[in-house]
Amino acid sequence: MIRVFFGENIEEKSLTMQVKGHAGHGVIGSDIVCSAVSILTYTVAQIFKTMEQGDAFKSPAVIRLDRGDGQISALCLDSDGYAEARKAMLFAKTGIRLLETAYPENVTLVEAEKAFK
């Protein structure tokens, strides 16, 4: 089961995406559910890397992408950067929700109170 958490702090202009686990839908390396979650995660990571080059963040974004365990988070410099980063997160969150609906045994969107500690 892949668990995905999206968090944000509006006052601080911070955003986080955490991904943990394996889908278990197919053979590792050929699992379509894992591939779908991975491409959404890597897309957010690339958008954040591009934003970081444009000085959109107060400090470097945290981008850690390991097999079965990933985190992307950033503290945005201003409201414009926060809006852009939030759109990327909402895009990925929409995709994760679609996957959760289609593959409920393999993907779940974790509610904020059950976030990874």
N, C-alpha and C positions, 0 to 999 in steps of 0.2 A: 504494500500500500504506500503510495506517495502522499505525503501530507504537505500542504502548502499554506503558508501564513503570509498575509499582507498586513502591514501595520503602518500607521502614520500618526504624526503629532503635528497638528496644524500650527500651533503656536511656535514650535521650534522649526517648522518647515522640514521635517525629517520623514523619510519613507524607508520601509524595509520590506523585503521579500525573502522568506526562508522556505527552502525545499528540503524535505527529508524522506528517505526511503526509496524503495523500488516498486514499480508497478506490479510486477509478477503476472502480467498479461501474456507474455510470450518469452521466448528465449532471449537472454541478455545479449544485447547487440542487435537484436531484431525485433524488439518490443515496440510496437507502434504507439502505445500509450506513453511509455517512457520517452520516446522520440518527440512526441507532441509536447510534453511538459518541458523537455530539454530545450526545444527550439524557442518556446515562449520565454524561458529563463535566460537563454543566451541572447535573445533579442533585447530584453531589458538591460542586460549587462552591457551590450554594445552601445545602446542609447546612452547609458550613464557614462561610459568611457568617452563618448563623443561630447557629451555635456561637460564633462570634467576638463577636457581640452579647451573648452570655451569659458572656463572659469565660472561655471554655474554653481559650484559647491563651495562651502566654507572651508572644507578640508577634503582630502582625497576620498572618493567613494570606496566603500568596502565591497569588494567583488571577490568572492571565494566560490569557485565552482569545482567541486569534487564529485566523484561518482556517488550518488545517493545522498549527498549533503551539500547544499549550497546556500549562500547568503549574498544578498545585494542590498546595500543600504547607503543612504546619502543624507547629508544635511545641506539643504539648498541655501544659496546666498540671498535670494530675494523671491518675491511672489511670482515673478515671471518664470524663473527657473523651477520653482516648486510646481507651478501649473504644468509645465512641460514634462517634468519627471513624473508627476501624478498621472498624466495621460498615458505614459508608458506602462505604469503599474496597472492602471485600469484596463488597458488593452490586454495585458497578461492575465489579470484576474478574470476578465470575461472569458478568455480561452480556457482557463482552469475550471470555471463554472460549467462550461459546455462539456468538458471532459468528465467532470464529476457526474453530470447528468447521464452521459453516455456510458461511462465505465465506473459506476459507484463502488464496485469492489476493488478498484485499483487506484482511485484518486479521491482525495477529500480536501476541501477547503476548510482549514481550521479557524474556528471563531477566535476573536481576540482574547477572550478569557481563558482559552485553552492553548495559548501561544507557547512556543518552545521556550523552555527556561534554560 
